[in-house]
Amino acid sequence: MAKGGRWNARRILLVTGLTAAGLFGFSILWVLAYAVLPVPATPLMAIRALDGAGWRHEWRSMERISPHLARAVIAAEDSRFCDHMGVDLDAVEKAMQRNQTSTRVRGGSTISQQVAKNAFLWPDRSWLRKGVELWFTLLVETIWSKRRILEVYLNIVEWAPGAYGAEAASRFWFNKGAADLSAREAALLAAILPSPQKWKANPPGRYVASRAGVLQQRMEIVRRDALDACVK
């Protein structure tokens, strides 16, 4: 290789390395910041707002969110939340088996993975995005407490078109604050999480009402077996 060619190759490698190191450091600082600061917005919120869905979002600490809702989302989304380190391989395997025989496709993402992709990343299904999601999942599981992970989740998840987080969802569907949610109302909110733009928490359709009933039973198991112990 000519001298000029070797210099160009080295320069490309240097720039690539510096860029990677910069992104690596920035991602860590970003996660550290959100360990203590409220998440003001997410890429999904901005995208939905630009599409005309509106933007309702009020941050609430865990102390101002009904414990019923914490149990409901653990029961609905990630019953092993307190035990895994970000990825639940058993849930992924079960989801893949179920999706082979069901027309309703469900993922095996944990609450930690959903926080990683919603708080930091763009909506996409590419392998690149999935890889970056795993990196952020590792970071939040390493740097944040489980209580903080669930607190962020409850504050940024979409619960209705343009309504993000427990407070906005509670006021949108039940005209009350997140601290005052009953067990039934919490179960209804958790029941619509797979498709908050399609299903209604109030009044619920037949499927949502039935699913909420099942979730109330699971919420009791979560309470009885202390499956939410890591967030108390």
C-alpha positions in Angstrom: 0.0 0.0 0.0 1.3 3.5 -0.9 2.3 5.8 1.9 -0.7 8.1 1.2 -3.0 5.2 1.3 -1.7 4.0 4.7 -2.0 7.4 6.1 -5.7 7.7 5.0 -6.4 4.2 6.5 -4.9 5.2 9.8 -6.8 8.5 9.8 -10.1 6.7 9.1 -9.3 4.2 12.0 -8.5 7.1 14.3 -11.7 9.0 13.5 -13.7 5.8 13.8 -12.1 5.0 17.2 -12.6 8.5 18.5 -16.2 8.6 17.4 -16.9 5.2 19.0 -15.2 6.4 22.2 -17.2 9.6 22.2 -20.5 7.8 21.7 -19.5 5.3 24.4 -18.8 8.1 26.9 -21.9 10.1 26.0 -24.2 7.1 26.5 -22.8 6.5 30.0 -23.2 10.2 30.9 -26.7 10.2 29.5 -27.7 7.2 31.6 -26.0 8.7 34.7 -28.0 12.0 34.2 -31.3 10.1 34.0 -30.4 8.2 37.2 -31.3 11.3 39.2 -33.1 13.7 36.8 -36.7 13.3 35.4 -36.8 12.3 31.8 -38.2 15.4 30.1 -39.0 13.8 26.8 -38.4 10.7 24.6 -37.9 10.3 20.8 -41.3 8.7 20.6 -43.0 11.6 22.3 -41.5 14.0 19.7 -42.4 11.8 16.8 -46.0 11.5 18.0 -46.3 15.2 18.6 -45.0 16.0 15.1 -47.7 13.6 13.8 -50.4 15.6 15.6 -51.0 13.3 18.6 -50.4 16.0 21.2 -48.1 15.8 24.2 -49.4 15.2 27.8 -46.6 14.3 30.2 -46.2 15.1 33.9 -43.4 13.4 35.9 -44.3 11.8 39.2 -42.0 10.1 41.7 -42.8 6.6 42.8 -44.1 8.0 46.0 -46.9 9.8 44.0 -47.9 6.7 41.9 -50.2 4.1 43.3 -48.4 0.9 44.2 -51.3 -0.9 42.5 -49.9 0.4 39.2 -46.4 -0.9 39.9 -47.8 -4.3 40.7 -50.0 -4.2 37.6 -47.3 -3.5 35.1 -45.0 -6.1 36.7 -47.8 -8.6 36.4 -48.6 -7.7 32.8 -45.1 -7.0 31.4 -42.4 -8.6 33.4 -43.1 -10.9 36.4 -39.4 -11.7 36.8 -38.4 -8.0 36.8 -36.8 -8.2 40.3 -34.8 -11.3 39.4 -33.3 -10.8 35.9 -30.4 -8.5 34.9 -32.2 -6.8 32.0 -33.0 -9.7 29.6 -35.3 -12.5 30.4 -34.2 -15.4 28.1 -37.1 -17.6 29.3 -39.6 -14.9 28.3 -38.0 -14.5 24.9 -38.1 -18.2 24.2 -41.7 -18.4 25.2 -42.6 -15.4 23.1 -41.0 -17.0 20.1 -42.8 -20.2 20.6 -46.2 -18.4 21.1 -45.7 -16.2 18.0 -45.2 -19.3 15.8 -48.8 -20.4 16.5 -50.6 -17.1 17.3 -51.7 -14.2 15.0 -51.2 -11.8 17.9 -47.4 -11.2 18.0 -46.0 -10.4 21.4 -42.4 -9.6 22.3 -40.3 -10.9 25.2 -38.9 -7.5 26.2 -38.4 -6.8 29.8 -39.3 -3.6 31.5 -35.6 -2.7 31.5 -35.4 -3.2 27.7 -38.6 -1.1 27.2 -37.0 1.7 29.3 -33.8 1.5 27.2 -35.6 1.8 23.9 -38.2 4.3 24.9 -36.0 6.7 26.9 -32.9 6.7 24.7 -33.6 5.3 21.2 -35.6 5.7 18.0 -38.5 3.4 17.1 -37.1 0.8 14.8 -36.8 -3.0 14.4 -33.4 -3.2 12.9 -30.5 -5.3 14.2 -28.5 -2.1 14.8 -31.2 -0.6 17.0 -31.6 -3.9 18.9 -27.9 -4.0 19.6 -27.8 -0.4 20.9 -30.9 -1.3 23.0 -29.0 -4.1 24.7 -26.2 -1.8 25.4 -28.5 0.8 27.1 -30.3 -2.0 28.9 -27.0 -3.2 30.4 -26.2 0.4 31.4 -29.5 1.1 33.2 -29.3 -2.3 35.0 -25.8 -1.5 36.1 -26.2 2.2 37.0 -29.8 2.5 38.1 -31.7 0.7 40.9 -34.7 -1.5 40.0 -36.9 1.1 41.6 -35.5 3.8 39.4 -36.0 1.7 36.3 -39.7 1.1 37.1 -40.1 4.8 38.0 -38.8 5.9 34.6 -40.9 3.3 32.9 -44.1 4.4 34.6 -43.3 8.0 33.6 -42.6 7.6 29.9 -44.7 4.7 28.6 -47.4 5.7 26.2 -50.9 5.0 27.6 -53.1 6.8 25.1 -52.5 8.9 22.0 -50.3 11.7 23.2 -50.5 10.7 26.9 -47.3 9.6 28.5 -46.7 8.3 32.0 -48.9 7.4 34.9 -50.1 10.9 35.8 -51.2 11.8 32.2 -52.8 8.4 31.8 -54.7 8.5 35.0 -56.1 11.9 34.2 -56.8 11.0 30.6 -58.7 7.8 31.4 -60.1 8.3 35.0 -59.9 12.0 35.7 -57.8 11.5 38.8 -54.1 11.6 39.8 -51.8 8.6 39.6 -51.6 8.4 43.4 -55.3 7.7 43.6 -55.6 4.7 41.2 -57.5 1.7 42.5 -56.4 -1.8 41.8 -59.0 -2.2 39.1 -58.0 1.0 37.4 -54.3 0.1 37.5 -55.2 -3.3 36.0 -57.1 -1.6 33.2 -54.1 0.7 32.4 -51.8 -2.3 32.4 -54.2 -4.2 30.1 -54.0 -1.7 27.3 -50.2 -1.4 27.3 -49.6 -3.7 24.3 -51.7 -1.3 22.1 -52.6 2.0 23.8 -53.6 3.6 20.6 -56.1 0.9 19.9 -57.6 -0.2 23.2 -59.4 1.9 25.8 -59.1 1.7 29.6 -62.4 3.5 30.2 -64.8 2.3 29.1 -63.0 -0.9 28.5 -64.0 -3.3 25.7 -64.7 -7.0 26.4 -61.1 -8.0 25.8 -59.5 -5.3 28.0 -62.0 -5.9 30.8 -61.3 -9.6 30.7 -57.6 -9.1 30.6 -57.8 -6.6 33.5 -59.6 -9.3 35.5 -56.8 -11.7 34.9 -54.2 -9.1 35.8 -55.9 -8.4 39.1 -55.4 -12.0 40.0 -51.8 -11.8 39.0 -51.3 -8.6 40.9 -52.3 -10.5 44.0 -49.7 -13.1 43.3 -47.1 -10.3 42.8 -48.1 -8.9 46.2 -48.3 -12.3 47.9 -45.0 -13.6 46.6 -43.2 -10.2 46.9 -42.4 -10.1 43.2 -42.3 -6.3 43.5 -39.9 -6.3 46.5 -37.1 -4.7 44.6 -39.1 -1.5 44.0 -40.4 -0.9 47.5 
